[in-house]
Amino acid sequence: MSSDQPLQIMALMRSGKMINIGGRPVIVSERKPATARDRSYGIKLALAFVAIYVIWGSTYLAIRYAVETIPPLVAAGIRHSIAGAIMLTWAWWRGFRPTRQQWFAGFVLGAFFFLIGHGTLHWAEQYVGSGLAALLIATEPMFILVLAWMMGRQEISLLSALGLGLGVVGVAMLTGVELTVKGASLWGLMAVLLGSLSWSFGVVISPRLKLPADALGRTALPTICGAAMLLIAAGVTGEFQQTHWSSITLRSMFGLGYLITFGSVIAFTSYTWLLQRVPPALVATHTYANPVVAVILGWLLAHEPLSLRVVLASLAILGAIVLIRRGEQAAPVKAVEAIPRASAIYVSEECA
């Protein structure tokens, strides 16, 4: 150390404050007035949060519009084919080259996430309101917790147990409301819950799969594999033969286009950008906002019922998610290969 370095360190300490990060002293400068660059970054940050809050919340209504005149598996298959191709091309351009093992992992997750998870959701929204579907999809953290506990990887704390009980009450209230609505379908309700369970199982097994480290490639592979399976399923079930292309309404075309452009590409890009710049727990707050946005939009634009029971059930499910996540932070994980803790699970949560 030169003779003038201590004087430089003292000067730095006078101009800011010293804190310990990772056991090392780090000097943090005092906050300076916001510059134009700071304001630009703040605007980008706000727009990214609007994308994952509002756009992902609105995709449930867009699905409802899309499946009005486009068969559900066809709609989901086209949506994820285009979105997956865009993301895979983008990742490839950046140097991503998937291996055989990564393709296999993408095939497995594509089946649970998109073939079953999104396939059942798109089918169910022919019979179930978009707001209700969003609230039932919000049960995913409950399924993840129970599956992790059944596999012996996670203990259920008292808070988590209370959250599970509250969530069951909320789902029961929603189911009771929907079955009293004209044209409601019990099979639609079960399909949404099956999709949530399937997505949760995919989250649980994902740590054991050799997924790409590249964030874009990690999503592109399951998306493109799931899209291929959705299109095959649409062909096997005869949906392509049932599709009357000339009868597809402008609203359905707009819904599908919105899902591809905004729901899959713009919102996902915002999501990955945020994960690189803010804590994952903060990004995960979109799971609280999405059902609320979906319920409000369904009520305002699609005249979906918004009774007191629906509001109370919504509060019960959102409260259950809060309790479960706080309980996860306190509960011990039983093995090294256990389910990722809250910050890791959040980045895999289902979005419509």
Secondary structure, DSSP 4 states (H G I P E B T S, - for coil): --TTHHHHHHHHHHHEEEEEETTEEEEEEPP----HHHHHHHHHHHHHHHIIIIIHHHHHHHHHHHTTTS-HHHHHHHHHHHHHHHHHHHHHHTT----HHHHHHHHHHHIIIIIIIIHHHHHHTTTS-HHHHHHHHTTHHHHHHHHHHHTTSB---HHHHHHHHHHHHHHHHHHHHHHTSTT--HHHHHHHHHHHHHHHHHHHHGGGS---SSHHHHHHHHHHHHHHHHHHHHHHTTHHHH--GGG--HHHHHHHHHIIIIIIIIHHHHHHHHHTTS-HHHHTTHHHHHHHHHHHHHHHHS-----HHHHHHHHHHHHHHHHHHHHHHHSPB-STTPPP-HHHHHTT----
